[in-house]
Amino acid sequence: MHTVLLLGAGKIGRMIARFLVDSGDYRVRVADADAESLQRLAERVKIDPVELDVTDGAALRKALADCDSVISALSYYHNPAVAEAALAAGASYFDLTEDVETTRRVREVSSQAADGQIFMPQCGLAPGFISIVAHHLTKYFDRLDTVRMRVGALPQFPTGALKYNLTWSTDGLINEYCNPCDAVYAGRRIDVLPLEGLEHFSVDGVRYEAFNTSGGLGTLCETLEDRVRELNYKTIRYQGHRDQMLLLVNELQLGEHRDTLKEILERSVPITFQDVVVTFCTVTGWRDGQLVQVTDARKIYHEYIGEENWSAIQITTAAGICAAVDMHAAGKLPGSGFVRQEQVDFDEFIANRFGKRYDAATATRFSTGAGALPKSSFNRS
């Protein structure tokens, strides 16, 4: 049985534990500094709870003993130390980070990986699934032109001026809104400003806005920069949200006082488990001499699993990282070293018992599903 050390018993960690334990193929050791969170989880899911301060290196190494893999569901700034501990223990490493610098440091650690040991950051929704599906769509073209990726985790019932509820890591949210964003423009890799690049579009009759945020592309810029004219990632929100955040982050300069911004958001913006995840990926390029476009769009809603209501962001994020671990255990990923999301085969991912959570989505535009696009799909006649 594959033994996993799961670090973090918070919103996403609980869903990861539920998925892995319910599969029957994983022994899950869950570590967290909060004894009450561990106890609540252990009452619902059969785990091995370990009270642990992850900044205690010796305790972390002890918790890693005999583990095949480690999953970090912690705030991004803990991950480089976790990756180093995984390297020393010979365990494969998976995380959910959107932070570019954290991924760079994990990649440095991965250069020393042993045979059979992989380091795979950015395994959630965005980065994560959105890179897998975007790269999959690029394979149907002789020559690429643009790749546009749009993702949002939104309340089903928005209220207030922000039209938003907290659904995941506040630290990660602030990072997205404050850090420079990767993009490819006119064939050159560049940085663009967060909260800029505002656009509007509709899906299923609902009007959305989208704007630049950091981290969602993962390593895709590096992978495609010599092959594409334009590549960008934007976060989806309900209309009006961007202007409110622009006021907080830039005009009131809370982007320079992130602890204060975090305190304000967590004190004033409620959490919701009644949410919807929207993914919208469009690729254009040339096939058989024609300029054509394909789009994959999905909506995933919250649902009851194991008599509990789980949010869409919990389900999609946990499904992404559980599928990555599952594919690694089955030998369906590269054998060692640093693994990018775009190295994951889309068809294998969507057929995976965890990855198939994405295929249960409502396809609101043309969706590739689990099969290849027929060549006739590109004919204009």
ZAMARGU-4260 file (C-alpha; in steps of 0.2 Angstrom, whole numbers, plus 5000, padded with zeros to 4 digits):
<rodrens>
0) 5000/5000/5000 | 5007/5017/4995 | 5010/5028/5011 | 5007/5046/5010 | 5011/5060/5022
5) 4998/5074/5020 | 5004/5090/5027 | 4989/5101/5032 | 4971/5097/5038 | 4963/5112/5032
10) 4950/5115/5018 | 4959/5106/5004 | 4969/5094/5015 | 4952/5087/5022 | 4946/5083/5004
15) 4963/5075/4999 | 4962/5064/5014 | 4944/5059/5010 | 4948/5055/4992 | 4964/5045/4995
20) 4957/5035/5010 | 4941/5031/5002 | 4950/5024/4987 | 4957/5010/4998 | 4974/5010/4990
25) 4983/5023/5002 | 4988/5024/5019 | 4987/5042/5024 | 4997/5050/5038 | 4990/5068/5041
30) 5001/5081/5050 | 4995/5098/5056 | 5000/5109/5070 | 4981/5111/5075 | 4976/5096/5086
35) 4958/5100/5085 | 4958/5100/5066 | 4967/5083/5066 | 4954/5076/5078 | 4939/5082/5068
40) 4947/5074/5053 | 4951/5058/5061 | 4933/5056/5067 | 4927/5056/5049 | 4941/5048/5039
45) 4953/5034/5044 | 4970/5043/5045 | 4985/5042/5055 | 4985/5059/5064 | 5002/5067/5069
50) 5003/5084/5078 | 5017/5093/5069 | 5025/5110/5068 | 5032/5109/5050 | 5045/5122/5054
55) 5053/5108/5066 | 5064/5100/5054 | 5068/5085/5065 | 5049/5082/5068 | 5046/5083/5049
60) 5059/5071/5045 | 5052/5059/5058 | 5034/5060/5051 | 5041/5057/5033 | 5049/5040/5039
65) 5043/5025/5028 | 5032/5037/5017 | 5032/5034/4998 | 5026/5052/4994 | 5022/5068/5003
70) 5008/5080/4999 | 5009/5098/5005 | 4993/5107/5007 | 5001/5121/5017 | 5004/5139/5013
75) 5017/5141/4999 | 5031/5148/5010 | 5033/5131/5019 | 5036/5121/5003 | 5054/5123/5000
80) 5058/5116/5017 | 5046/5101/5014 | 5054/5098/4997 | 5071/5097/5005 | 5065/5085/5018
85) 5057/5074/5005 | 5073/5073/4995 | 5082/5067/5011 | 5069/5054/5015 | 5068/5048/4997
90) 5049/5052/4995 | 5041/5059/4980 | 5034/5077/4982 | 5018/5085/4977 | 5011/5103/4981
95) 4997/5115/4976 | 5008/5131/4975 | 5004/5145/4963 | 5020/5155/4969 | 5033/5156/4955
100) 5048/5158/4967 | 5043/5143/4977 | 5041/5132/4962 | 5059/5138/4956 | 5066/5133/4973
105) 5057/5116/4972 | 5064/5113/4955 | 5082/5116/4962 | 5079/5103/4975 | 5073/5091/4962
110) 5089/5091/4953 | 5096/5079/4966 | 5081/5067/4965 | 5085/5049/4966 | 5078/5036/4953
115) 5059/5034/4955 | 5058/5050/4965 | 5048/5065/4957 | 5045/5083/4962 | 5029/5089/4956
120) 5023/5106/4961 | 5007/5116/4956 | 4996/5100/4956 | 4979/5109/4959 | 4966/5118/4948
125) 4977/5133/4942 | 4991/5129/4940 | 4987/5111/4938 | 4972/5105/4928 | 4971/5121/4917
130) 4989/5118/4910 | 4985/5100/4907 | 4970/5104/4896 | 4978/5119/4888 | 4993/5108/4882
135) 4981/5095/4876 | 4972/5107/4865 | 4989/5113/4857 | 4992/5095/4850 | 4979/5097/4837
140) 4987/5111/4828 | 5001/5111/4815 | 5006/5129/4821 | 5000/5138/4836 | 4994/5156/4837
145) 4986/5160/4854 | 4983/5150/4870 | 4971/5159/4883 | 4967/5151/4900 | 4953/5157/4911
150) 4949/5150/4928 | 4938/5156/4943 | 4931/5149/4959 | 4915/5159/4962 | 4901/5159/4975
155) 4885/5153/4967 | 4876/5166/4976 | 4887/5182/4976 | 4883/5196/4988 | 4891/5213/4992
160) 4902/5224/4982 | 4916/5211/4980 | 4904/5198/4974 | 4916/5185/4981 | 4918/5173/4995
165) 4934/5165/5002 | 4935/5148/4995 | 4953/5143/4997 | 4970/5150/5004 | 4970/5169/5008
170) 4989/5169/5006 | 4987/5162/4989 | 4973/5174/4984 | 4984/5189/4989 | 4999/5182/4980
175) 4989/5181/4964 | 4982/5199/4965 | 4999/5206/4970 | 5013/5197/4961 | 5019/5200/4943
180) 5011/5188/4930 | 5019/5177/4916 | 5014/5179/4898 | 5020/5178/4881 | 5016/5193/4869
185) 5022/5194/4851 | 5032/5178/4854 | 5042/5185/4868 | 5040/5180/4887 | 5036/5195/4897
190) 5029/5200/4914 | 5012/5209/4915 | 5004/5218/4930 | 4991/5209/4941 | 4973/5216/4940
195) 4976/5223/4923 | 4971/5216/4906 | 4952/5217/4910 | 4940/5208/4898 | 4922/5202/4899
200) 4913/5187/4892 | 4898/5176/4895 | 4896/5158/4898 | 4878/5150/4900 | 4871/5168/4899
205) 4881/5173/4915 | 4892/5189/4912 | 4910/5187/4919 | 4926/5198/4920 | 4943/5191/4919
210) 4960/5200/4923 | 4978/5196/4925 | 4984/5186/4940 | 5000/5178/4945 | 5005/5159/4945
215) 4991/5151/4935 | 5001/5147/4920 | 5013/5136/4930 | 5028/5132/4918 | 5018/5133/4902
220) 5026/5149/4897 | 5043/5140/4897 | 5036/5125/4888 | 5027/5135/4874 | 5036/5152/4872
225) 5045/5147/4856 | 5029/5140/4848 | 5015/5153/4852 | 5012/5171/4848 | 5002/5175/4863
230) 4999/5165/4879 | 4991/5172/4895 | 4981/5167/4910 | 4967/5177/4919 | 4956/5174/4934
235) 4937/5174/4932 | 4926/5184/4943 | 4909/5192/4943 | 4908/5209/4935 | 4914/5223/4947
240) 4926/5213/4958 | 4942/5219/4949 | 4939/5237/4953 | 4936/5234/4971 | 4952/5224/4973
245) 4961/5238/4963 | 4956/5250/4976 | 4962/5239/4990 | 4978/5233/4983 | 4984/5248/4973
250) 4976/5264/4978 | 4975/5260/4997 | 4992/5251/4995 | 4987/5236/5004 | 4997/5226/4992
255) 5012/5232/5001 | 5005/5227/5018 | 4999/5209/5014 | 4996/5204/5032 | 4984/5218/5035
260) 4975/5214/5018 | 4974/5196/5024 | 4967/5201/5041 | 4954/5212/5032 | 4948/5199/5020
265) 4947/5185/5033 | 4938/5196/5045 | 4925/5203/5033 | 4923/5191/5018 | 4914/5175/5023
270) 4919/5157/5017 | 4906/5148/5007 | 4905/5130/5002 | 4891/5134/4989 | 4902/5138/4974
275) 4906/5134/4956 | 4923/5132/4947 | 4923/5139/4929 | 4937/5134/4917 | 4938/5141/4900
280) 4953/5137/4889 | 4954/5143/4870 | 4968/5139/4858 | 4969/5146/4840 | 4981/5141/4827
285) 4983/5133/4809 | 4978/5116/4804 | 4979/5110/4786 | 4981/5128/4781 | 4966/5135/4790
290) 4966/5146/4805 | 4954/5137/4818 | 4950/5138/4836 | 4945/5125/4849 | 4938/5128/4867
295) 4936/5118/4882 | 4924/5125/4895 | 4918/5117/4911 | 4908/5120/4927 | 4910/5110/4942
300) 4898/5113/4957 | 4899/5109/4975 | 4892/5092/4980 | 4889/5080/4995 | 4903/5067/4997
305) 4903/5055/5012 | 4887/5065/5019 | 4897/5081/5019 | 4895/5096/5008 | 4912/5099/4999
310) 4915/5115/4989 | 4919/5115/4971 | 4937/5122/4974 | 4940/5108/4987 | 4934/5095/4975
315) 4944/5101/4959 | 4960/5105/4969 | 4960/5089/4978 | 4956/5079/4963 | 4971/5087/4953
320) 4984/5082/4966 | 4976/5065/4970 | 4976/5061/4952 | 4995/5066/4951 | 4999/5055/4965
325) 4989/5040/4958 | 4997/5042/4941 | 5014/5042/4949 | 5010/5027/4959 | 5004/5018/4944
330) 5020/5022/4934 | 5011/5034/4922 | 5022/5049/4925 | 5040/5053/4921 | 5051/5041/4933
335) 5061/5054/4942 | 5066/5073/4944 | 5055/5088/4941 | 5038/5085/4933 | 5028/5099/4924
340) 5009/5098/4924 | 5009/5099/4905 | 5019/5082/4905 | 5003/5074/4911 | 4993/5065/4897
345) 4975/5073/4897 | 4967/5057/4892 | 4975/5047/4906 | 4971/5061/4919 | 4953/5062/4914
350) 4951/5043/4915 | 4959/5043/4932 | 4947/5039/4946 | 4951/5056/4954 | 4954/5066/4938
355) 4937/5061/4931 | 4929/5073/4944 | 4933/5086/4930 | 4924/5076/4917 | 4908/5076/4927
360) 4908/5095/4923 | 4894/5104/4912 | 4903/5107/4896 | 4897/5124/4891 | 4906/5125/4875
365) 4915/5112/4864 | 4924/5101/4876 | 4937/5088/4871 | 4931/5075/4884 | 4942/5060/4885
370) 4945/5057/4866 | 4955/5065/4852 | 4947/5078/4841 | 4943/5071/4824 | 4951/5080/4810
375) 4934/5084/4803 | 4931/5095/4818 | 4942/5108/4810 | 4933/5109/4793 | 4924/5125/4789
380) 4913/5118/4776
</rodrens>
